[in-house]
Amino acid sequence: MSNIYKALQERILVLDGAMGTMLQAYKFTEDDFRGERFKDYPTPLQGNNDLLSITQPEAIKTIHAKYFEAGADIIETNTFSGTTIAMADYQMEDLVYELNYQSAKIAKEVANEFTAKEPHKPRFVAGSIGPTNRTASMSPDVNDPGYRAVTFDELRIAYKQQTEALLDGGADLLLIETVFDTLNAKAALFAVEEVKDERNIEIPIMLSGTITDASGRTLSGQTAEAFLISVSHIPLLSIGFNCALGANLLQPHLQAIANKTDFAISAHPNAGLPNAFGEYDETAEEMGEQIEEYLKKDLINIIGGCCGTSPDHIREIATIAAKYKPREFVVNK
């Protein structure tokens, strides 16, 4: 695991792009999502992308490989919704361990293949831990502001189960991402610290928030700097932002934290903003030009793509990133 610290000090590391964007191209049907094993499952399963690690593993493996071929140093496991809380939508809470374990195992196999071919450029697997579809610090009911759909402890337990499975499957680090509620993130961080203590291990942790609109705040109301301050008690590998915004709109929020922390800084913005049909039109070249502004300003250590990005975007980003030195940071272990 210490290899990633070494690599980060040598160069800007490239994270992969969107999994969902790539899966959409397959046009998987309900039957494809079910496979033979879940053909009689009582609930609709189409849209449960995490399940594809079990029912369509070759597709997941191919997508990981395409991102590595494009120049990615780090790929994310196909586990964005891999908690009992999120899987309740599909009545698949009992499958959570297997989903995370298999997703990490697939990603690690691909990473090992590429590392074996290019030992000078080790590849890493980040266990993707999404925000869940519930928020701990706000009420979903406008008529009952004190109501909460989930508790801190429920989140902690769910995140702990996911963390254990990702590590058992071979994840090199953990990426707590798309954080819209810092209290949810704190539950995830608490769970990871529990696993570290119980197993007597160190785990590099990337933490990535999401600025939800032009106000420059997360959904739970924090500015970029407030988000940084409220999680800085944890020894993180990196902190940064992803999703919601394109690269140009994300830049001011990266600037707000870059000179206020010794952690590495990460960013994986969307390919611009979605059009009227919810699709992303920004080309690799257009996105690359915006990303280069990050590098000129010495803002980041890890750069990738979120919604709408493809291997073409990552290839362009990797080419640009290779021309710049990484931002200086302090190793936290």
N, C-alpha and C positions, 0 to 999 in steps of 0.2 A: 504493500500500500504506500510505502514511503516513496515509491517511484514517481507518483503523481506530483509530489512536492518538488522533486528534482526537475521533472519535465516542465512544471510551471515556472521555475526560475530560469529555464533555458529559452523558452519560447511562449508565445501566446497559443493557448490550446483551443482547438476547435471542437465545439459540441455539434451534435447532429441536428437535423431539421425535424419537420413534423412527421409523426407517425400516421396521424389521421389522414393527412393529405395524400400520403402514399397508398394507404389502404383503400381510399375512395376509388382509386384508379382500377382496383380489382373488381369493383361492382359486386361484391359478395352478396348473395341472397340469404334469406332466412335459413334455407337448407345448408348453405355453406357455413354459416355461423354455428349451426347445430352439429354438423358432422354426424357420424354414425352414433357416437356416444350419447348425444343429447337430442336425438331425433324425436323423442316423445316427451321432452321437457314441458311442463305445464304452462310456462310463460313465454312470451315472444323474446327472442334473444338477439335479433338483428340490431346492430348498434353497440353491442357489448364488445368493443374492440379488444379488451383484455382477454376475453375468452378465446380469441383467435390464436393465442400462444399455445392452446391445447388442440383446437380443431383445425387450424391452418398454420402449423409451425413453419412450414417451408416458406410461406409468404413473409412471415415475420423475419425469418433468417435472411431472406433475400433483401429485404428493406435495410436491415442492419448492415449487410455487406455493401450495399450501394452507397450508404453514407460513409463507410470507411474508405471505399474506393474514391469517393469524392474529396477525401482529405480530413475527415473527422478523426480526432484523437479520442473522443469520448462519445459513446452512444448511450441513450437512455433505454431502460427496460420498458416493455409494453405493459406498464402497470399503473397508469395515471389514475385509474379508478379502482385500484386493487385493495380496497378496505371493505370490511363487513358493512360499513355504513353506506358506501356507494353501491356495493353489490346487492344490497337489499332491494334495489329497483328491479332486479332480475331473479330475486329469491335464490341467490347463489352465495349466500354468506359462508356456507360450509366449504366452498371451493377456494376460498381466499388464499390459504397457504399454498395450495397446488398451483394456482394461477401465478403467484409471485415467484415461487420456486422455479417453475418451468420457464417463465419469462427471463429470469436472471440466467438460468442455465443456457438457454438458447443464445442470449446476447454474449455470454462469456465464451461459448464455443467459437462464435464468429470472431470475437476479439482475440482469442488465442491464435486462431488461424492467421490473422493479419500481423500479430506481433511476431509469430514464428517466421513469416516472410520478410518482415522488416524490423529486426530486433532493435535497431537504432531509434525506432519510433514506436514505443510501446502503446498499445490501445487499452482503453479503460472502459469499464461498465459502470454507469451511474444508475443505481436503483431509484426509479422515479416514484416519488410519493406525492400524490396530488392533494388538493385541498379538501376533498369530499364535497358532497352537495348540501352540506349544512354548515351553519355558522354559529359559533359559540358565544359571540359577543353581541349579537343583535337578534331581535325577535322577527320571525317571519310573519307574524300576525300584527297588523297595524292597530288592531283594537286591543291588543294585550302586550304592551311594550316590555313587560317583565318576563314574558314567556320565552323559553329557549327550546329549540328542536333537538338539541344535543348537549350533553354535559362535557366538561373538560375530561372527566374520568372515562367516559365512553370513547372519546377521541383517543385518549392515551392508550387504552387497551387495544383499540383497532389499529393504531399506528405501530404499536409494539409487535403485534402479530405480523403485520406487513414487513416490518424491518427484519424480524428474525428469518422470515422466508426468503427475502431478497439476499440476505447475507449467506444463508445456507445454499442458495442457488449460485453464488459466486460473484455477487456485486462487489466492486472494488471501493465504491464510495456511495453515498446517499445524496439524492437531490430532492429536497423538500421544495416543491415548486408551485408557481401560480398562486402564491399566498395572497388571498384577499382579506383574510381575518388573522391578525397576528396572534390571537388567542388559540386558534387552530394550530398555527405554526408552533406555538410554545408547547402545546400538547404533543406534537410530533417530536420536537426537540427533547422534551422530557422523556418520552418513550425511548428514543435513541440512547440517551444517557443511561437509562435503566439497562438496556441491552449491553452497552459498553461495560458497565459495572459488573453485571452478571457473568459476562463472558471474559472479562479482564482483557479487553481488546481496545484498540483505537480505530475509529472509523472517520475518514475525512467526510465532512458534511458541507454540501453546497446548499445555500438557502436563497430562494428567488421569489421575490414578491411581485405583485402585479398592480400597476397604477391604472385604475379603472376608467378614468375620464380626464377631461381637460383641467379639472381642479388640482390635479397632481397629487391625489390621495388614493390610498387603498380603499376598498369598499367599507372597511371598518373605520375609516376616517383619518388614517395617519399619513403624514407627509413622508417623503423618502427618508429624510433625516430622522424623523421620529421612529420609523420602522427600524432603521439601523440601530438606533440607541436602545430600543426595547429588546433587541436580541443579542446585543454585543457581549453579554455575560457568558455566552456559549463560545467555546473555541472553534470557530468555523474555518473551513478551508476557504470559502468564498461567500460573498453576499452580492446580490444583484437583482435584476428585474427581467421579467419575460411576459409575453402575451399582451393582449389588449391594444397595444400601440405599435406603430411602425418604428423603424430605427431612428428616424429624424425626431419624432415626438418623444421618444424615450431618452434621448441624449441629455436634456436638462436634468433629469432625475438621476442619471448616472453621475453627472457633474456634481450634484448636490451631496453625494456620499463619497466620491472618489478620494477627496483630500481630507476626509474625516474618519477614515478607518485604515487599519493596518492589514485587514483581511484582503485577500484577492477579490477582484470584482468580476462578476459575470453578467452577460446579457444575452438573451435570445429573443429578439423582437419578432413580431409578425412581418409578413411580406406586405407592409403597408396596411391600410385600413380596408375592410371588405367593401365591395361594391353593392349595388342594390339587390343583387342575388346572393349575397353572402359569400362571394368568391373573392380571391385575392389576385390582383392583377400585376403587382409589382414584379418586374423582372429581376433576374439575378444581378444584372449590371446596375440597375437602379438601386437595389438594396446595397450592393457592394460599395457604391459611391458614398452612401450615408454611413455605412459601417466604418469606412476609412476615416471619417471625421472623428470617430471614437479613438482611433489609433493615433491620429495626429495629435490629439489632445491628451494622450497617455491615460486613458480612462479605464481600460479593461485588461484582464488576464485570460478570460475565457469568453469565447464568442460563438454563437450558433444561431439557429432560427427556430421560430415557433410556428403558429398557424400559417398555412399557405406556402411554407418553404419546402424545397425539394433538394435532391442531390445537386442540381444545377446551382442553386443558391449557395449551398455549402461549399461547392467547388470554387466558386467565385470568392467567397469569404475567406477560404483557406489560402487561396493565392495571394490575396491582399494581406492577410495576417502574417504571412511568412516574411513580409518585407519590414516588419516592425519589431522592436524589442518589447518584451512584456513590461507592464507597470510593476514597479517595485512593491513588495509586500512582505509581511512578517509571517513566518511559518508558525501556525498554531497547532500543536499536537496534544 
